[in-house]
Amino acid sequence: MVYQEIYNVQHGMAFGALMAAFPFMTGLSAGSFTLSTFAYVFGKKEYKAVSKYAVFMALILLGMAVSLLFIDMTQPSRSYFTMMLGNVTSMFSWSAFLVGGYMTASAIYAYSIFSHRDGAAKMMGIICIPLALAVHADTGFVFGLTKGMPIWHTSLMPFLFLISALTSGIALIVFMVITKDTLFTKKESNKIDRNLVYSLGNMLILLIAIEFFLDMSDVTTMIFAGAEEVEAVKLWLIGPFSFSFLVVQLGIGGIIPVLLLSLPNISRTYVGQWIAALFIIIGTLAMRLNVVLGGQTIPKTEAGIVPYTHLIGFVGYTVPQEIAVIVTLFILGTGAYAFCIAYVPQIIEKVDAKLFGKREA
């Protein structure tokens, strides 16, 4: 039998869970890094205690996010051309330069912190803050500038991604600090000041409120827009993504944490702060899945809803394989983080002492 190609129509490669996890990890990285700059850029010396944890968290999460991109690519070697053949009109091209620049500048910033060069740390922090925010805002632009996808094609998308990045990144630091001080730190002198952790909880309330406002603005706009936008928002309100959106993203990731962080008898406890931080992280992951996967479930050439199994792409990852990849990366990242906290500061100080002589801490 002879087949003849009539139309030059190519099958699109959909974004699966791996690509939803990418903005999730870059968001955690951007939020963690921004928190690390409070002490060295904005002069909030009380935040020095969490800065070293936050900067390592930011670097490791960014490395995990980049690893996801290479795993998801059919031919990762072609990423070389993204850098060599830059296109100023492509948000993907901007991503390559922003991620590369952010990773390099963050590494220098971390070295400056642990070699006790506060002046250099401040300068690199000033450089890194816009890079960190731009990396995640750029991801929002990748989706927001995609025509024909009503869930994605909105000017609010970069702001939604950016605010949720700050929220989840700070929540991750709260979660990590409480876990470390409760389970692994015995001496009280080595623990983080509880009032500092509680102040981060107050910060999270404000960020959650801003994110909720943006979410409601996005949903309301789509409800009063065209027919395609109405069908899109139904996915979140009464469709297959309603539980993930209403219960997980807004309820578990928003309303419950605000209550936990607002009630006096709960907000001043480590248990309440820890649960609130964990729920915020879960809600942010749900937001990424709702946007990335939900935006692709309305077909352009037929009726009905595209099932998730059709959003896997040419690589052929099954759902269990995608989950296995993400879980494996988080396990490796946790190990890398533990190593960095335990050994990297001492390694940097020794190398710096050999190169430049001993410096006062």
C-alpha positions in Angstrom: 0.0 0.0 0.0 1.3 3.4 -0.9 0.8 6.4 1.4 0.9 9.9 0.1 1.4 13.0 2.3 -1.2 15.6 1.4 -0.7 18.2 4.0 2.5 19.1 5.7 1.0 18.8 9.2 3.4 17.8 11.9 2.4 16.2 15.2 3.1 18.6 18.1 5.3 17.4 21.0 3.2 18.0 24.2 4.5 19.1 27.6 4.1 16.3 30.1 4.7 16.1 33.9 8.5 16.6 33.4 7.9 20.0 31.8 5.5 20.9 34.6 8.1 20.0 37.2 10.6 22.3 35.4 8.9 25.6 36.3 8.1 24.1 39.8 11.9 23.6 40.4 13.0 26.8 38.9 10.4 28.6 41.0 11.6 27.0 44.2 15.1 28.0 43.2 14.2 31.6 42.4 12.3 32.0 45.7 15.1 30.4 47.8 17.7 32.6 46.1 15.7 35.8 46.7 15.5 35.0 50.4 19.2 34.4 50.5 19.8 38.0 49.4 17.9 39.6 52.2 21.1 39.7 54.4 23.8 40.6 51.8 21.9 42.9 49.5 19.2 44.5 51.7 21.2 44.6 54.9 18.9 42.4 56.9 21.6 40.7 59.0 19.2 38.5 60.9 18.6 36.6 57.7 22.3 35.6 57.5 21.5 32.4 59.4 19.3 31.1 56.6 21.2 32.5 53.7 23.7 29.6 53.3 20.8 27.1 53.3 18.9 29.1 50.8 21.7 29.7 48.3 22.6 26.0 48.2 18.9 25.1 47.8 18.7 27.6 44.9 21.7 26.1 43.1 20.8 22.5 43.5 17.1 23.0 42.4 18.3 24.9 39.4 20.6 22.0 38.5 17.7 19.6 38.9 15.5 21.7 36.7 18.1 21.8 33.9 18.5 18.0 34.2 14.8 17.7 33.6 15.1 19.6 30.4 17.9 17.3 29.1 15.9 14.2 30.2 12.8 15.4 28.4 14.6 16.3 25.2 14.7 13.8 22.3 18.1 15.0 21.3 19.7 17.0 24.2 22.9 17.6 22.2 21.0 20.1 20.1 20.7 22.4 23.0 24.1 23.6 22.0 22.5 25.4 19.0 20.2 27.3 21.4 23.2 29.2 22.7 25.1 29.5 19.5 22.1 30.6 17.3 20.2 32.9 19.7 16.9 34.3 18.6 15.7 37.5 20.4 12.1 36.8 19.4 12.1 33.3 21.1 11.4 33.0 24.8 13.0 29.5 24.7 16.2 31.2 23.4 16.0 33.7 26.2 15.6 30.9 28.7 18.9 29.3 27.7 20.9 32.5 28.3 19.0 33.4 31.5 19.4 30.0 33.1 23.1 29.8 32.1 23.8 33.3 33.4 21.8 32.8 36.6 23.6 29.5 37.4 27.0 31.0 36.9 26.3 34.2 38.8 24.7 32.2 41.7 27.8 30.0 42.0 30.0 33.1 42.3 27.5 34.6 44.8 27.7 31.4 46.9 31.5 31.5 46.8 31.5 35.1 47.9 29.3 34.3 50.9 31.4 31.4 52.2 34.7 33.1 51.6 33.4 36.0 53.7 33.5 38.6 51.0 30.4 40.5 51.9 31.1 43.3 49.4 31.4 40.8 46.5 28.3 38.9 47.8 26.3 42.1 47.7 27.4 43.0 44.2 26.7 39.5 42.9 23.4 39.4 44.7 22.3 42.6 43.0 23.2 41.0 39.7 21.5 37.7 40.5 18.2 39.0 41.8 16.9 40.2 38.4 18.4 37.0 36.8 16.6 34.8 39.2 13.3 36.6 38.8 13.7 36.8 35.0 14.3 33.0 34.7 10.9 32.3 36.2 9.1 35.2 34.6 10.5 34.0 31.2 8.9 30.6 31.8 5.6 32.4 32.3 6.2 34.3 29.1 6.8 31.0 27.3 3.2 30.0 28.2 1.7 33.4 28.1 2.8 34.2 24.6 1.4 30.9 23.2 -1.6 31.7 21.0 -4.4 29.3 20.7 -4.1 28.1 24.3 -6.7 30.0 26.4 -5.4 28.9 29.7 -1.8 30.0 28.8 -2.4 33.0 26.6 -2.8 35.7 29.3 -0.7 38.6 30.4 -1.0 37.5 34.0 0.9 34.3 33.4 4.4 35.7 34.1 3.2 37.3 37.3 1.5 34.2 38.5 4.6 32.2 37.9 6.8 34.8 39.6 4.6 35.2 42.7 4.1 31.5 43.2 7.9 31.1 42.8 8.6 33.5 45.7 5.9 31.8 47.8 7.0 28.3 47.3 10.7 29.1 47.6 10.3 30.8 51.0 8.0 28.0 52.1 10.7 25.4 51.1 13.2 27.2 53.3 10.8 27.3 56.2 10.1 23.6 55.7 13.8 22.8 55.5 14.9 24.9 58.5 12.2 23.4 60.8 13.0 19.9 59.7 16.8 20.4 60.3 16.4 22.1 63.7 13.8 19.6 64.9 15.4 16.3 63.7 19.1 16.9 63.2 20.3 19.9 65.3 20.9 19.1 69.0 22.5 22.3 70.2 20.2 25.3 70.7 23.0 27.7 69.7 23.1 26.1 66.2 19.4 26.4 65.6 17.7 29.2 63.7 15.9 31.9 65.7 12.3 30.9 65.9 11.1 34.5 65.5 12.9 34.6 62.2 11.0 31.6 61.0 7.7 33.1 62.2 8.4 36.3 60.3 8.8 34.3 57.1 5.4 32.8 57.9 3.9 36.3 57.9 5.6 37.0 54.6 4.0 33.9 53.1 0.5 35.2 54.1 1.0 38.3 52.0 2.4 36.4 49.0 -0.5 33.8 49.1 -3.0 36.7 49.2 -1.4 38.2 46.1 -1.3 34.9 44.3 -5.0 34.2 45.1 -5.9 37.7 43.7 -4.1 36.9 40.5 -5.7 33.4 40.2 -9.2 34.9 40.7 -8.4 37.7 38.2 -7.4 35.0 35.7 -10.4 32.9 36.2 -12.9 35.8 36.1 -11.4 37.1 32.9 -11.7 33.8 31.2 -15.4 33.3 32.4 -16.4 36.6 30.6 -14.2 36.0 27.6 -14.9 33.9 24.5 -16.4 30.4 24.3 -13.0 28.7 24.2 -11.9 30.5 27.3 -15.1 29.4 29.1 -14.5 25.8 28.2 -10.9 26.2 29.4 -11.9 27.5 32.8 -14.5 24.8 33.2 -11.5 22.3 33.3 -10.5 23.9 36.6 -14.0 24.6 38.1 -16.1 21.6 37.1 -13.9 19.5 34.8 -11.1 16.9 35.3 -8.8 19.4 36.9 -11.4 20.7 39.4 -10.1 18.7 42.4 -6.5 19.7 41.6 -7.4 23.4 41.3 -10.1 23.9 43.9 -9.0 21.5 46.6 -5.3 21.1 46.2 -4.1 24.4 44.7 -6.5 26.8 46.3 -7.6 24.8 49.4 -4.5 22.9 50.5 -2.0 25.3 49.0 -3.7 28.5 49.9 -6.6 28.7 52.4 -5.3 26.1 54.9 -1.8 27.6 55.1 -3.2 31.1 55.6 -5.3 29.8 58.5 -2.4 27.9 60.0 -0.2 31.0 59.7 -2.8 33.4 61.1 -4.3 31.6 64.1 -2.3 32.7 67.2 -2.2 29.3 68.9 -1.0 27.5 65.7 1.1 30.1 63.9 3.6 30.3 66.8 4.3 26.6 66.7 6.8 24.8 64.6 4.2 22.1 63.7 1.8 24.7 62.3 4.6 26.4 60.3 5.9 23.1 59.0 2.5 21.9 57.8 1.7 25.2 56.2 5.0 25.3 54.4 4.5 21.7 53.1 1.0 22.5 51.9 2.2 25.6 50.1 4.8 23.5 48.2 2.1 20.9 47.3 -0.3 23.6 46.1 2.4 25.2 43.9 3.1 21.8 42.3 -0.6 21.5 41.6 -0.6 24.9 40.1 2.1 24.0 37.7 0.3 20.8 36.7 -3.0 22.6 36.3 -1.5 25.2 34.0 0.9 23.0 31.9 -1.3 20.0 31.5 -4.6 21.7 31.6 -3.6 24.1 28.9 -3.2 21.2 26.5 -6.3 19.2 27.1 -8.6 21.2 24.8 -8.0 19.9 21.3 -7.9 22.1 18.2 -9.3 19.6 15.7 -11.9 17.6 17.5 -14.4 17.6 20.4 -13.9 16.4 23.9 -10.9 16.4 26.1 -7.4 15.2 25.3 -6.5 12.5 27.9 -3.2 12.9 29.8 -1.7 9.8 28.3 -1.7 11.6 25.0 0.3 14.4 26.4 3.4 12.3 26.9 5.2 13.3 23.7 7.6 11.4 21.4 10.0 10.4 24.1 7.5 7.8 25.2 7.6 8.3 29.0 4.8 6.6 30.8 3.2 8.3 33.9 5.1 5.9 36.3 8.3 6.7 34.5 7.8 10.4 34.7 7.1 10.1 38.5 10.2 7.9 38.8 12.4 10.5 37.1 11.1 13.3 39.3 11.4 11.3 42.6 14.9 10.2 41.6 16.0 13.8 41.0 14.6 14.9 44.4 16.5 12.0 46.1 19.7 13.0 44.4 19.1 16.6 45.1 18.5 15.9 48.8 21.8 14.0 48.9 23.6 16.9 47.1 22.1 19.4 49.5 23.2 17.5 52.6 26.7 17.2 51.2 26.9 20.9 50.4 25.7 22.0 53.8 28.2 19.6 55.6 31.3 20.1 53.5 31.2 22.8 50.9 31.6 25.8 53.2 34.8 24.3 54.7 36.1 23.4 51.3 35.6 27.0 50.0 37.2 28.5 53.1 40.3 26.2 52.7 40.6 26.9 49.0 40.2 30.7 49.6 42.8 30.6 52.4 45.3 28.9 50.1 44.7 31.3 47.2 44.3 34.6 49.1 45.4 34.0 52.6 43.3 33.6 55.7 40.4 36.1 56.1 38.4 37.1 59.1 34.9 35.6 59.2 
